[in-house]
Amino acid sequence: MQERRTRKNPGSRGYRVPGHTAGEFRIVGMERGGDVTYFGDMVDELGQYEDLGTIKELQELKERYGKK
């Protein structure tokens, strides 16, 4: 099983990604006022999770089926 990419921040509800778990990662700045775009393993993984459903939907499934 692959190690988690994220870690919970102590004393906070947020998360962080240690460099050794990030995998390939790059940031591309768009010219002329465009958005900054992120690419890489973490982004691909996040997209796959989002394809499964929203956080709320996944929490409801977890509660329904009792999985941790």
ChimeraX attribute file (.defattr): number of C-alpha atoms within 10 A of each C-alpha:
attribute: neighborCount
match mode: 1-to-1
recipient: residues
	/A:1	3
	/A:2	5
	/A:3	6
	/A:4	9
	/A:5	17
	/A:6	15
	/A:7	12
	/A:8	11
	/A:9	11
	/A:10	8
	/A:11	6
	/A:12	7
	/A:13	7
	/A:14	10
	/A:15	12
	/A:16	10
	/A:17	14
	/A:18	11
	/A:19	11
	/A:20	7
	/A:21	15
	/A:22	15
	/A:23	12
	/A:24	11
	/A:25	12
	/A:26	12
	/A:27	10
	/A:28	10
	/A:29	12
	/A:30	10
	/A:31	8
	/A:32	6
	/A:33	7
	/A:34	8
	/A:35	10
	/A:36	10
	/A:37	10
	/A:38	13
	/A:39	12
	/A:40	13
	/A:41	15
	/A:42	18
	/A:43	15
	/A:44	12
	/A:45	12
	/A:46	10
	/A:47	11
	/A:48	11
	/A:49	13
	/A:50	12
	/A:51	9
	/A:52	10
	/A:53	11
	/A:54	11
	/A:55	11
	/A:56	9
	/A:57	11
	/A:58	14
	/A:59	12
	/A:60	12
	/A:61	12
	/A:62	12
	/A:63	11
	/A:64	9
	/A:65	8
	/A:66	8
	/A:67	8
	/A:68	5
